[in-house]
Amino acid sequence: MPAYVQYPKWIRPEVIPGFPFHWYGLMYLIAFLITYLLFRHQLKTEKLQISDDDAVNIFFWAILGLLIGARVFATVVYDPAGFYLRKPWLIFWPFNEQMKLVGLQGMSYHGGLIGAVIAGAIYCRVKKFSFFSLTDLVVAGIPLGYTFGRLGNFINGELWGRVTTSGIGMIFPNAPRFSTTEEWVRETADTVGIAYNSGEMIQLPRHPSQLYEAFFEGIFLWIVLWFFFRRRKKFPGYLLGVYLIGYGTVRFVIEYFREPDIGIGYPIQLAEQAYPQALFLSLWNFSTGQILCFLMILGGFLLLWWRSRASGKTGQSSGK
């Protein structure tokens, strides 16, 4: 009996076959809606003086910044060939060469985070709102919404994980094939029970890393933030710092199960063997995502240190 799972054949990227509306886009809308509703819920419970119009505007500008940052980051950092640097007008062009609407398929989480923070900070400065107080409310709900973004990746059959011989390995139809002239390919195929002919190109089971991320970066992190840290906020910016550390840590670990981006590989390679990159060969080869997550974790600790000191000084000043 095969020791792997086939990607469900009934899953299609389009919500309705023949119409240019994809599940991936719908999942983004659901993610934004959930985060917004949780944000509004907290505004009411904490009785902050924010009007309905301002609440909507904050989200509008944050989402706009997120989409711009996510797209620009993806086309600059994750484009080793420099295609978009040579043709920057195509960064936000939602059509393929056949003029078929495909949307913005390449998005970077870290770029989206940076874009949303910048847009939110500008809006709060203009309106004279407390940026860190509002950000704490937003990040408490982000992971639950983010769950649906990763489910959208799974439905698209993209961002698959590394090759695995475990029983939860899944064969994704869009994943690259490997030649059975390679010894490691034959050994993997024999282990999981895939029949092949000599010299044939075959697909191998991979970790469904999108589902790992949907659970751990989404549901698990939301439970931790919402039910534990949210009620223990020590100062404005506390929950943002915890979120940066929490997401960065979880994503850093899951990156070991996810295949590095083709063409980029490992910007930091400390182990002797790193390739084929579809296999997990060492803890000491670090992907682009892991480098960004490390910076994210570091930023979270620095933010907590800075906001703690700023809060302490404010408390001392008000006490005099």
C-alpha positions in Angstrom: 0.0 0.0 0.0 1.5 3.4 -1.0 2.8 5.4 2.0 1.7 8.8 0.8 -1.4 10.9 0.0 -2.5 12.2 -3.4 -3.4 15.8 -3.7 -7.2 15.9 -4.0 -8.2 15.9 -7.6 -11.5 17.7 -6.9 -9.7 20.8 -5.7 -9.5 23.5 -8.4 -8.0 27.1 -8.1 -11.2 28.6 -9.6 -14.3 29.1 -7.4 -16.4 28.5 -10.5 -14.7 26.8 -13.5 -14.4 29.2 -16.4 -14.6 32.4 -14.3 -11.5 34.4 -13.2 -12.3 34.3 -9.5 -10.0 32.1 -7.5 -10.2 30.6 -4.1 -6.8 32.2 -3.3 -8.3 35.7 -3.7 -11.4 34.7 -1.7 -9.3 33.4 1.1 -7.5 36.7 1.3 -10.9 38.5 1.6 -11.9 36.1 4.4 -8.6 36.7 6.2 -9.1 40.5 6.0 -12.7 40.2 7.2 -11.9 38.0 10.2 -9.0 40.3 11.3 -11.3 43.3 10.9 -14.1 41.8 12.9 -11.7 40.8 15.7 -10.3 44.3 15.7 -13.8 45.9 16.0 -14.6 43.5 18.8 -11.6 44.7 20.8 -12.4 48.4 20.1 -15.7 47.9 21.8 -14.5 45.9 24.7 -11.6 48.3 25.4 -13.8 51.3 24.7 -11.3 53.2 22.6 -12.5 56.4 21.1 -12.2 55.4 17.4 -15.0 56.1 15.1 -16.4 53.5 12.7 -15.0 55.6 9.7 -11.5 55.7 11.2 -11.6 51.9 12.0 -12.5 51.2 8.3 -9.9 53.7 7.1 -7.1 52.2 9.2 -7.8 48.8 7.7 -8.1 50.2 4.2 -4.7 51.9 4.3 -3.1 49.0 6.1 -4.4 46.5 3.5 -3.3 48.7 0.7 0.2 48.9 2.2 0.2 45.2 2.8 -0.6 44.4 -0.9 1.9 46.9 -2.2 4.7 45.7 0.2 3.9 42.0 -0.4 4.1 42.3 -4.1 7.1 44.6 -4.3 9.0 42.4 -1.8 8.2 39.3 -3.7 9.3 40.6 -7.0 12.5 42.1 -5.7 13.7 39.6 -3.0 12.4 36.4 -4.6 13.2 37.2 -8.2 16.8 36.1 -8.6 16.7 36.5 -12.4 15.9 40.2 -12.0 12.9 40.1 -14.4 10.8 42.6 -12.5 13.8 44.9 -12.0 14.1 45.1 -15.7 10.3 45.4 -16.2 8.9 47.1 -13.1 5.7 48.0 -14.8 4.7 44.3 -14.7 4.9 44.1 -10.9 1.2 44.9 -10.6 0.1 43.6 -14.0 -2.5 40.9 -13.2 -2.5 39.3 -16.7 -0.2 36.6 -18.2 1.3 36.6 -21.7 -2.0 35.3 -23.1 -3.9 38.3 -21.5 -5.6 35.9 -19.1 -6.5 37.3 -15.7 -4.3 35.5 -13.1 -4.2 38.1 -10.4 -1.1 38.9 -8.3 0.2 35.4 -7.7 3.5 36.2 -6.0 3.2 37.7 -2.6 5.6 38.0 0.3 4.4 37.8 3.9 7.4 39.8 5.2 6.9 42.5 2.6 3.2 42.6 3.4 4.0 43.1 7.1 6.4 45.9 6.4 4.0 47.6 4.0 1.1 47.4 6.4 3.2 48.7 9.3 4.4 51.7 7.3 0.9 52.5 6.0 -0.7 52.1 9.5 2.0 54.3 11.1 1.5 57.1 8.6 -2.3 57.0 9.0 -2.0 57.0 12.8 0.5 59.9 12.7 -1.8 62.0 10.5 -4.9 61.3 12.7 -2.8 61.5 16.0 -3.9 58.0 17.1 -1.7 55.7 19.3 0.0 53.5 16.7 1.1 50.8 19.1 -2.2 50.7 21.0 -4.1 50.1 17.7 -1.4 47.7 16.4 -1.8 45.5 19.5 -5.5 45.2 18.7 -4.8 44.3 15.1 -2.1 41.6 15.6 -4.2 39.8 18.1 -6.5 38.7 15.3 -4.1 38.5 12.4 -3.1 34.8 12.8 -6.6 33.5 12.6 -7.1 35.4 9.4 -3.7 34.3 8.1 -4.9 30.7 8.4 -7.1 31.2 5.4 -4.3 32.7 3.4 -2.3 29.5 3.8 -5.3 27.4 2.9 -5.4 29.4 -0.3 -1.8 28.4 -1.0 -2.8 24.8 -0.5 -5.8 25.1 -2.8 -3.5 26.6 -5.4 -1.2 23.6 -5.0 1.8 25.9 -4.4 4.5 26.5 -1.8 4.8 22.7 -1.3 7.2 21.3 1.2 10.3 19.1 1.0 10.3 15.5 -0.2 9.4 13.1 2.6 8.9 9.4 3.1 6.4 9.9 6.0 2.8 8.8 5.7 1.6 12.4 5.6 3.6 13.1 2.5 1.5 14.4 -0.4 2.1 14.4 -4.2 1.3 17.9 -5.5 0.5 17.9 -9.3 2.4 21.2 -9.9 5.6 20.2 -8.1 8.7 19.5 -10.1 9.5 15.9 -11.2 12.8 14.1 -10.5 14.8 11.8 -12.6 15.0 8.2 -11.5 18.6 8.2 -12.6 19.3 9.8 -9.2 19.9 7.3 -6.5 18.0 9.3 -3.8 15.0 9.5 -6.1 14.9 5.8 -6.5 15.3 5.2 -2.8 12.5 7.5 -1.9 10.2 6.0 -4.5 11.0 2.5 -3.3 10.3 3.5 0.3 6.9 5.0 -0.3 5.8 2.4 -3.0 6.0 4.4 -6.2 6.5 2.3 -9.3 8.7 3.7 -12.0 10.7 2.8 -15.1 14.4 3.4 -15.4 15.2 7.0 -16.4 11.6 8.1 -15.8 10.8 11.5 -14.4 8.5 11.1 -11.4 6.9 13.2 -8.6 7.6 12.4 -5.0 5.6 13.0 -1.8 6.2 16.3 -0.1 5.3 17.8 3.3 2.0 19.7 3.0 3.8 22.7 4.6 0.9 25.0 3.7 -1.2 23.1 6.2 1.5 23.2 8.8 1.7 26.9 8.4 -2.1 27.3 8.4 -2.3 25.5 11.8 0.9 26.7 13.6 1.3 30.2 12.2 -2.5 30.6 12.2 -4.7 28.8 14.7 -2.0 27.9 17.2 -0.4 31.4 17.3 -3.9 33.0 17.5 -4.8 30.9 20.5 -1.6 31.9 22.2 -2.0 35.6 21.5 -5.7 35.9 22.0 -6.2 33.8 25.1 -2.9 34.3 26.9 -0.8 37.4 26.0 -3.8 39.7 25.0 -4.9 39.8 28.6 -1.4 40.4 29.9 -0.4 43.5 27.9 2.1 45.4 29.9 2.5 48.5 27.6 1.5 49.7 24.1 3.4 47.6 21.6 3.7 44.6 23.8 1.5 42.4 21.7 3.1 43.5 18.5 6.5 42.5 19.9 5.2 39.1 21.0 3.6 38.5 17.6 6.8 39.3 15.8 8.7 36.8 18.0 6.0 34.2 17.9 5.4 34.2 14.2 9.1 34.5 13.4 9.9 31.5 15.6 7.2 29.3 14.3 7.8 30.1 10.6 11.6 29.7 11.1 11.0 26.1 12.2 8.4 25.3 9.5 10.8 26.5 6.9 12.8 23.3 7.5 9.8 21.4 6.1 9.3 23.8 3.1 11.4 23.6 0.0 13.5 26.8 -0.5 12.7 29.0 -3.4 14.0 27.6 -6.7 16.8 29.8 -8.0 17.6 31.2 -4.5 18.4 28.1 -2.5 20.3 28.9 0.7 21.8 32.4 1.0 23.5 31.1 4.2 25.0 27.6 3.7 27.0 26.4 6.6 26.7 22.6 6.0 28.8 20.7 3.6 25.8 19.3 1.8 22.8 21.4 0.8 21.6 19.9 -2.5 19.2 18.6 -3.7 17.4 21.3 -1.8 14.2 19.2 -2.0 15.6 17.1 0.8 16.2 18.2 4.3 20.0 17.7 4.8 21.1 19.9 7.6 19.9 22.4 10.2 22.7 24.7 9.2 21.4 25.7 5.7 19.2 28.7 6.0 16.6 29.9 3.5 15.7 33.4 2.7 12.5 33.0 4.7 14.5 31.9 7.7 16.8 34.9 7.5 13.8 37.2 7.3 12.3 35.4 10.3 15.4 35.8 12.3 15.4 39.5 11.7 11.7 39.5 12.6 12.5 37.8 15.9 15.3 40.2 16.6 13.0 43.1 15.8 10.4 41.8 18.2 12.8 41.6 21.1 14.2 45.1 20.3 10.7 46.4 20.2 9.8 44.9 23.6 13.0 46.4 25.1 12.3 49.8 23.6 8.6 50.0 24.5 9.3 48.7 28.0 11.9 51.4 28.6 9.6 54.1 27.0 6.7 52.9 29.2 8.8 53.0 32.3 10.0 56.5 31.6 6.5 57.7 31.0 5.4 56.1 34.3 8.2 57.8 36.2 7.4 61.1 34.6 3.7 60.9 35.4 4.5 59.9 39.0 6.5 63.1 39.8 
